[in-house]
Amino acid sequence: MNVKKGTWVRIHDIVLQPHERAPQLPEDTKKVPLEMWIKGFLLEDASIGEQVEIQTITGRNEKGRLVEINPHHDHDFGKFVPEILQIGLQLREILWGGGNHEQQQ
């Protein structure tokens, strides 16, 4: 798939190999590379998987392997927790005397 120059993309790069990491890191951290994922505008036409250069929104140029086109946030805050809803209702009651406090002014 050909990706055009100027497209908003995400790249990946290995910043430090495990043997290059600081000696004071915890053992489990020292065993893995330091990785970078960063978003920016593609500076030349390319394909997924190729080494590319991008310009970030702040104007920095970075190089890495092209991994995603038009990246978006796909995280959430987890499943609904009924107890948290009840805490919110109780807090509203304690602080403002219930849900109609705005209409009483």
C-alpha positions as CSV (number, residue, x, y, z in Angstrom):
1,M,0.0,0.0,0.0
2,N,1.5,3.3,-1.0
3,V,1.2,6.1,1.5
4,K,1.4,9.7,0.2
5,K,3.8,12.4,1.4
6,G,2.0,14.6,4.0
7,T,-0.1,11.8,5.4
8,W,-0.5,11.6,9.2
9,V,1.3,8.4,10.3
10,R,2.8,6.5,13.3
11,I,6.4,5.2,13.2
12,H,8.3,2.8,15.5
13,D,12.0,2.7,16.3
14,I,14.3,1.0,18.7
15,V,16.1,3.8,20.6
16,L,18.4,1.7,22.7
17,Q,19.2,-2.1,22.6
18,P,19.1,-3.9,25.9
19,H,23.0,-3.9,26.2
20,E,22.9,0.0,25.7
21,R,20.5,0.7,28.6
22,A,21.6,2.2,31.9
23,P,23.0,-0.3,34.4
24,Q,20.8,1.1,37.3
25,L,17.6,0.0,35.7
26,P,15.6,-2.8,37.2
27,E,16.6,-6.2,35.8
28,D,13.3,-6.8,33.9
29,T,13.6,-3.4,32.2
30,K,17.2,-3.9,31.2
31,K,16.3,-7.0,29.3
32,V,14.2,-5.2,26.7
33,P,14.9,-2.5,24.2
34,L,13.8,1.1,24.7
35,E,11.2,1.6,22.0
36,M,9.7,4.8,20.5
37,W,6.3,5.2,18.8
38,I,5.7,8.7,17.4
39,K,3.2,10.4,15.1
40,G,3.8,12.9,12.4
41,F,3.5,13.9,8.7
42,L,5.2,11.6,6.2
43,L,8.0,13.5,4.3
44,E,8.1,11.1,1.3
45,D,5.8,8.6,-0.3
46,A,6.3,5.2,1.4
47,S,4.7,1.8,2.2
48,I,3.9,0.2,5.5
49,G,7.0,-1.5,7.0
50,E,9.5,0.8,5.3
51,Q,12.0,3.1,7.0
52,V,10.7,6.6,6.7
53,E,11.1,10.1,8.0
54,I,8.3,12.2,9.5
55,Q,7.9,15.7,10.9
56,T,6.0,15.9,14.2
57,I,3.4,18.4,15.0
58,T,6.1,20.3,16.9
59,G,8.4,20.4,13.9
60,R,10.9,17.7,14.9
61,N,12.1,15.2,12.3
62,E,12.2,11.6,13.3
63,K,13.0,8.3,11.5
64,G,11.5,4.9,12.0
65,R,9.5,2.1,10.5
66,L,6.1,3.1,9.2
67,V,3.5,1.1,11.2
68,E,0.1,3.0,10.9
69,I,-1.7,5.4,8.6
70,N,-4.0,8.0,10.2
71,P,-3.4,6.7,13.8
72,H,-6.2,7.3,16.3
73,H,-6.7,6.7,20.0
74,D,-8.4,3.4,20.6
75,H,-8.1,3.1,24.4
76,D,-10.8,3.4,26.9
77,F,-11.2,3.5,30.7
78,G,-12.4,-0.1,31.0
79,K,-15.7,-1.7,31.7
80,F,-18.5,0.0,33.6
81,V,-18.2,-0.2,37.4
82,P,-21.6,0.3,39.1
83,E,-19.9,1.1,42.5
84,I,-18.2,4.1,40.9
85,L,-21.6,5.4,39.7
86,Q,-23.0,5.1,43.2
87,I,-20.0,6.9,44.7
88,G,-20.6,9.8,42.2
89,L,-24.3,10.0,43.2
90,Q,-23.4,9.9,46.9
91,L,-20.8,12.6,46.5
92,R,-23.2,14.8,44.7
93,E,-25.7,14.5,47.5
94,I,-23.0,15.2,50.2
95,L,-21.6,18.3,48.4
96,W,-24.7,19.9,46.9
97,G,-27.7,18.2,48.4
98,G,-28.6,16.2,45.4
99,G,-29.1,16.5,41.7
100,N,-31.2,19.6,41.6
101,H,-28.8,22.1,43.2
102,E,-28.4,24.0,39.9
103,Q,-32.1,24.7,39.7
104,Q,-32.4,26.1,43.3
105,Q,-30.2,29.1,42.6
